[in-house]
Amino acid sequence: MKIFKNILVIAIITVAPLFIEAQPIPSGPPSQHGTSGNQGAGGGAPVDGGLSILLAFSALYAGKKVYHINKTK
């Protein structure tokens, strides 16, 4: 029975992406947007600030773990 469950889970994981779709791309702004026709979409959200903070905290966490491992030895 356990083998059947494993095969079923693997089959679902393999076949599920075929039926799952992302949200469609939204249409652009209405015509006559801006003074010189349609404007392109913006650049999106900045990633640099959050990524820097994430890397800094992960380095601190890793340092803390290494310190505690070395302290217990």
NORGIMO-V445885 format. One record per helix or strand. SS is the DSSP state (H for helix, E for strand). FROM is the first residue (numbers start at 1). TO is the last residue. Records with the same first field share a line. If there is no record, write none. Layout:
SS: FROM-TO / FROM-TO
This chain:
H: 2-19 / 48-72
